Amino acid sequence: MTINQPINDVIEARHSVRNYDGTTKISQTEMTAMLKLAFLAPSALNLQPIRAMVIATPQIRQQLATATGNKRQLTTASAVVLFVNDRENLAEAQPFLPAQRADNPAQSDIAALDTGLVAMQFMLVAKDHGYDTNPMTGFDHAAFSRILKLDPVRYEPRLLVAIGKAVQPGKGAPHKASQALIEFR
Ligand SMILES: Cc1cc2nc3c(=O)[nH]c(=O)nc-3n(C[C@H](O)[C@H](O)[C@H](O)COP(=O)(O)O)c2cc1C
């Protein structure tokens, strides 16, 4: 396991992988260490509303696989991590959010941004630990909540990330040239 590679190398080596070896186990200690780093990500008003549900149990992953087109990732990865927005977190934040309520759609959008930052850090840390990942929004959110017995009022599923050892190294998708992406004014 290589840890603390140069950040540019880690960023360039990360590609979405959709087929994993199906046998590698990631210990709870290592998973916790990776998520701990990921959760150092910034969040709006430092509310830290995102929670990670780590699902390694094969039977539960099999059940979840019935509620997504991304079945191979669900069944061959070491684990999938469901990042959810904890709406109850807002209650603690009332002093900062006088005009906001948990059902404010803007809050959900902000939580989506917070999720992206945590998940991106998680995928890079995972790569540094020698694992590959695949972020996924292609799953039935309501069905996942039902299968995982999550309170649908409290927890809003945001992003699923598969993590494991790739059968073959990820190839990498074409990325646009910087001229098409960056403007200076
Ligand atoms: C928000 C988001 C949702 C995604 N959902 C899926 C998905 O449901 N299934 C899948 O196979 N890949 C999914 N991807 C992965 C993208 O297809 C992939 O990141 C993109 O093609 C670029 O490839 P790369 O990750 O290898 O750089 C998702 C990526 C993002 C950022």
The ligand as a MOL file (V3000), in Angstrom:
LIG
                    3D

  0  0  0     0  0            999 V3000
M  V30 BEGIN CTAB
M  V30 COUNTS 31 33 0 0 0
M  V30 BEGIN ATOM
M  V30 1 C -21.9700 13.2360 -9.9640 0
M  V30 2 C -21.4450 12.0250 -10.7220 0
M  V30 3 C -22.3000 10.9640 -10.9690 0
M  V30 4 C -21.8290 9.8310 -11.6380 0
M  V30 5 N -22.6620 8.7630 -11.7900 0
M  V30 6 C -22.1840 7.6390 -12.3660 0
M  V30 7 C -22.9990 6.4850 -12.4560 0
M  V30 8 O -24.1400 6.4360 -12.0050 0
M  V30 9 N -22.4550 5.3740 -13.0380 0
M  V30 10 C -21.1730 5.3490 -13.5270 0
M  V30 11 O -20.7390 4.3120 -14.0370 0
M  V30 12 N -20.3780 6.4450 -13.4530 0
M  V30 13 C -20.8510 7.5870 -12.8930 0
M  V30 14 N -20.0390 8.6830 -12.7680 0
M  V30 15 C -18.6530 8.6240 -13.2590 0
M  V30 16 C -18.4310 9.4360 -14.5380 0
M  V30 17 O -18.9900 8.7580 -15.6300 0
M  V30 18 C -16.9100 9.6390 -14.6950 0
M  V30 19 O -16.4210 10.3590 -13.5850 0
M  V30 20 C -16.5670 10.4050 -15.9680 0
M  V30 21 O -16.8860 9.6270 -17.1010 0
M  V30 22 C -15.0890 10.7730 -16.0340 0
M  V30 23 O -14.2860 9.6160 -15.9090 0
M  V30 24 P -13.1600 9.4880 -14.7850 0
M  V30 25 O -13.8850 9.4750 -13.4460 0
M  V30 26 O -12.4870 8.1830 -15.0800 0
M  V30 27 O -12.2530 10.6730 -14.8920 0
M  V30 28 C -20.4880 9.8050 -12.1130 0
M  V30 29 C -19.6560 10.8960 -11.8690 0
M  V30 30 C -20.1160 11.9790 -11.1750 0
M  V30 31 C -19.1690 13.1100 -10.8870 0
M  V30 END ATOM
M  V30 BEGIN BOND
M  V30 1 1 1 2
M  V30 2 1 2 3
M  V30 3 2 2 30
M  V30 4 2 3 4
M  V30 5 1 4 5
M  V30 6 1 4 28
M  V30 7 2 5 6
M  V30 8 1 6 7
M  V30 9 1 6 13
M  V30 10 2 7 8
M  V30 11 1 7 9
M  V30 12 1 9 10
M  V30 13 2 10 11
M  V30 14 1 10 12
M  V30 15 2 12 13
M  V30 16 1 13 14
M  V30 17 1 14 15
M  V30 18 1 14 28
M  V30 19 1 15 16
M  V30 20 1 16 17
M  V30 21 1 16 18
M  V30 22 1 18 19
M  V30 23 1 18 20
M  V30 24 1 20 21
M  V30 25 1 20 22
M  V30 26 1 22 23
M  V30 27 1 23 24
M  V30 28 2 24 25
M  V30 29 1 24 26
M  V30 30 1 24 27
M  V30 31 2 28 29
M  V30 32 1 29 30
M  V30 33 1 30 31
M  V30 END BOND
M  V30 END CTAB
M  END
